[in-house]
């Protein structure tokens, strides 16, 4: 992600962001692959990196490395399809869809796994910890 951003900054006169998702256009479907690696600026990539690091660690701790990669893959595909279908016109870049996919997985995992349902209000505790984690 950062390597692509640095290359994009160094290529004067060329923007790799043109390879992002273009909603409801056939040539925009390929953007689903590239969009998580492209960012609009330094603030965008920093905020996505922090969120991705935190949620990635939590997913990996919950299900292990192999399943975490599958969750990430399905999050990228699902968010890419949703963006392609429902976003406004323009080019969409960034890893926010991946981050929200991982958060959705964590909430679903906390809700459906019996070991996590043992105590009352367990899901609300999970939500509280995630919100507290991202409050910086």
N, C-alpha and C positions, 0 to 999 in steps of 0.2 A: 504494500500500500504506500509506504513512505518512499520506496525506490521509484515507483511510478510517478509520485508527486514531484520528486526532485528532477526526474527526467523531463516532466511536463514544464517545470519552471525553467530548466536550462534550454529547452527548445524555443528560442526566440521566434516569434511570428507564427508558431504552430501551437494549437491547443489540442491536447489529447481528449479534452472533455467532449469533443464532437462525437466520440465513440460511446457516449452515455446512452441511456434509454430514451428513445423517441416514441412517445405514447401513440398507440394506434397506427403506427406505420410499420410495414413489414421490415424495412431496413433498420428499424429501431429495436427489433427483437434481439439482435446480437449484443445490444447494449446491456442486456441482463448479465452477460458474462463479465463485461468490463466495468460496469457502473460501481461496484463496491471498491474498486481500486482507484477510481477517479474522484477528485475533490475540487471544490470551488475556490479554496484558499487555505491559508495556514490555520485559521480558527476552525474551519470546517473539519480538517483532517485531525487536528488535536482533539477536538471534542469527540469525534468518532473513534479515535484511537483509545481514549480513556474509557469510553463506554464499552467498546469491543473487548478491551483487556479485562475489565471487570466482569462482564457477562460471560465471556469466554472461559475465564477461570472458574466461575460458578457452575457452568454447564459441564466442564471437564471434571470437576470434583463430584458432580452428581452422577454422571453416566460413564466416565472414562474417555480416553482420547479418541478411540475409534468411533464410538457413537457420537461424540461431540462433533467430529468432522462431518458425519452424516446430518446431524441437526443443522450445522452451518450450511451445508450444501442445499438442504431443503428450504432453509430460511432465505437463502439467496434466490433460489428458483421461485419460491412463493411470493416473496416481496417484489421480484422482478416482473412476474406475471401481473400482480396486482397493480403495480406502477404503470405497466404498459397499458392495462385496460382502463384505469381510472384517473390517471394524472392529467393535469392540464397540458396544453401544447408547450413545446420547448424541449430541452434536453435535461434529463434528470441524472445526477451523479451523486455518489456518496454511499457509505456503508450503513446508513440509518436503518434501512429495511432489514439488514442482517442483525443489527442490534435489537430491534423490536421483535424479530423472529426468535432470537435467543431468550429475550425476556418473556415472550409468550410461552415458549417451551418450559421455562423455569416455573411459571405460574401453573401451567397444566400439569407438570410433573409433581409439583407440591400438592396439587388438588387430588390427583388420581392415585398416587403411591400410598399404600396403606400405612406404611411405617411413619410417614409424615403426618398422617391424619390422627395420630394417637391422642394428642392433646387438643383441648378446645381452642378455637380461634387460631389454629396452626397456620392457615393460609394468610390471615391478617398479620401474623408475626413475620412470615416470609416477605410479605409486601413491605412491612415496616423496615426490615433489614435492607431490602433492595433500595428503598427510597433513601434511607440513611446513608447507604454506601455511596449513592450518587450525589449527595448533597455536599458539594465542595466549594 
